[in-house]
Amino acid sequence: MNEYELKVYDEVETWKRRMMGRSGMLKRLSKKTQGKVNEWIPEKVHELMTNSIKAMVKATLFGSQITTSHNDLRGITLEEKDATVRKKITSFQKTAMVEGAGTGAGGLLLGFADFPLLLSIKMKFLFETAEIYGFHTKEYEERLFILHVFQLAFSSDEIRKQTLSEIENWEDRKQDLMEMDWRKFQQEYRDYLDLAKMFQLVPGIGAFVGAYANHNLLKTLGETAMNAYRLRILTKTPEL
């Protein structure tokens, strides 16, 4: 491997160690509280939320698939791919900030519109990132991988560690992961967003909170996606 790939390998290893680490106290307390709240929610409500988010995500996946250009990027180096993705992250962060500020300033009604709009921005980013790294989203298993990257970015400690293991061993395990656990997917994502965006509906500060939260959420997703795809590309320890 060349010098840049060796540098990336070290960065990915550092990222993996961080992903395996423990979340901060605030996040752990929030997750514990949300777990109690989820226990009080009737099963029929859980089923309704799961089916709603499943339908929403599938619609977003379909929309992202047909609007993503499938450019032939063979022959460009990993360094060039990384540079392209970093530009994408910056661009999508700006889009997400505008969306968050707009829905945050609009009060309760527009605040509810933030969820599907932000979801579509995130999925569109993941589709474009996959294509840049040379993974074609027309294939079902690549769309499934995108969902696992999404879950890795927005989940609690236990689920994050489990998902990282699945991604790290994707080629060996993908046949056993051909159907998402939608209940887990929606609950982890919803719990994660509750902490990040709880103040977005508050009049007067909603626009600022929406823009700030969305900027950070796209930053988290961008870093996660970059390293997840780098991990697939750098499948073995580089040798000096």
N, C-alpha and C positions, 0 to 999 in steps of 0.2 A: 504494500500500500504506500501511497505517496504521503508527503508530510502533512498535507491538509487532512487526509483521511485519518491519520494517526491522532491529529488534534481533535477531530470530531469524535473519534472513539473515546478519548478521555472525557470529552464533554458529555457524551451519552452515559458513560459509567457514573459520572458525578450526578447526572440527572436521575438515574435509576436509584442511587443511594438516597437521594432526596425524596423520591416518590415512595420509597420503603420506610421513610421516617414517620414520626408521629406528628399529627397536626397540632396547632396551637391550642391552648386551653379554651379559648372562646369558641373555636370550631367544635371541639369535643363536647363542651357543655351544650352548645346549640344542637348538635346531633343527638345527644342524650334526651334533651327536651322534646325534639321533634319525634324521636322514637316513641316517647310516651304518648304524644298527641296522635301519632299514627295508630297506636293500639286502641284509642278511643273511637277512631273513625269506623263506621259500620263497613262490613265487608262489601256490601253492594256499592258503596261510595268508592271504595278502593277499585273495584272492578270497573266502574264507570270512568274513573280517572285514568286507569291503565288503558282501557280501550280507546279513550279520547286521545291520549298522547300517542298511542300506537298508530292511530289513523293519521294524526297530525304529522308525525315523523315520516311515515310512509309517503304521504303526499309531498312533504318537503324533499324527501329523497328523490322522488320521481321528477319534481320540478327542477331540482339541482342537476339531475342527470341530463335532462334535455337541453339545459341552458349552458352546460359546461362544454367548452370546446376541447376536442380530443386531439391536441397537437402532438406531432411526432417530435419528442425531445431527446431521442436517442443520440448519443454521442456527446452530449454536454456533460461536464464534470459535476461531481457532487458539490463542489464549491459554487459553481454557477447555479445549480438547483437551489442550494441554500440561500443564495443572494436573492433569487427570484421569489422564494417563499417569504423571506423577510420583508420584501416590498409588498407582498400580498397581505401580510399581517398588518403592516402600517395602514394600508388602504382599507382593509376591512374594519380595523379599529376606528377609523374616522367615520365610516358608514354606521357602525354600531353606536358611536357616540351621538351622532345626529339623531338616530332612531330613538335612543334612550332619552335624550334631552326633549325631543318632541312629545313622546308618550308621557314622560315624567311631568312636563309642563301642563299636559292636558287633563290632569286629575285622575280620578278613579276610573272613569270609563275608558279613556285612552291607555291608562295604566294596564288594564287587562289585555289590551291589544299588543302590549310589549312582548308577551310570551311567544306567540307564533311568529311575530316579525323577527325577533332576535334569534329564534330557532332556525328560521330560514337563512339568515345571514351566516350563522355558524355552519350549517350544513353546506351552503354554497362554498364557503372557505375551505372546508374539508375536501370537497370534491375537486376543487381546483388544485389544492395541495397534493392530493393523490396523483393527479395527472402529471404534475410537475416532476414528481419523483419517479414517474414511469409505471404507475399502477393504474390499470384501466378500469374505470368505475362502471363500465357496461357489464362487468362480471359480478355475479351475485356475491361471491366471497369477498370482493373488494368493498362492496357496499356494506357488508357485514363487518368488515374490518373498521370501516369508518365509524360505525356505531360503537365499536369497542374503544376506539380512540376517544370518542365523545364521552363515553362512560368513564374512561380513565381520567379525563380532565375534570369531571364534575361528580365526584363521589367521595364517600367517607374512607377512612383509613383501611378498613378491612376489605372493602370492595375494590379500592384502588390497588391494593397489593395483589388481589386475586386477578384483576384485569391485566395488570402489568405482566404477571406470569403467563397469561393467555397470549398476550401480544408478543412477548419474548420468545414463545415457543409456537408461534402461529402456524407454521408449515406442518408441524406435527399434530397440532390440536384442532385445527380449523374444521376438520370433518366431524368433530364432536361438539362443535359450537355453531351449528348451522341454523339455530333458532334462538333469537334473543329472549332473555328473561325480561319481558316487558314490565312486569310488576316491579322488579328491582330497578330497571332502567328509569322508570318514571319517578319512583319514590326517591332514589338517590339524587336525580337532577332537581326535582322540586325542593327537596330539603336543602340542597346546596344553594339554590337561588334564593330561598327564604332569607338566609343570612346575608347574602350579597346585596339584596334589593329591597329589604324590608321597609326602608324609608322613602322609596321612590314615589309612593302614593301620598306622601305628606305635602300639603299645599305650601308653596313658597320655596321648598328645597328639592322638590321632585325632579326638576330638570337637571340640576347639578348632580344629584345622586344617580339619576338614570344614565347620564353621560359618563360619569366616573366609573360606575359599576360595569357598564358595557365595555368600556375601554379595558378594564382589568380582566373581564371575562374572556375577551378576545385575545388578550395577552397570554392568559393561561392556556387557552385552547391552541394558540399558535405554537407556543413552546412545546406543548404535549404532542401535537401533530408532527412537528419537525423531528423531534427525537424518536417518536414511534416509527416513522418511516426511515430515519437514519438507522435505527436498530435493525430493521428488516434488511437494509442494504448491506450493513456491516455485520454479516452473519457469523463472523469468527474473529477472534483476537488478532489484530494486525501484528505482523512481525517486522522488527527493525532490520 
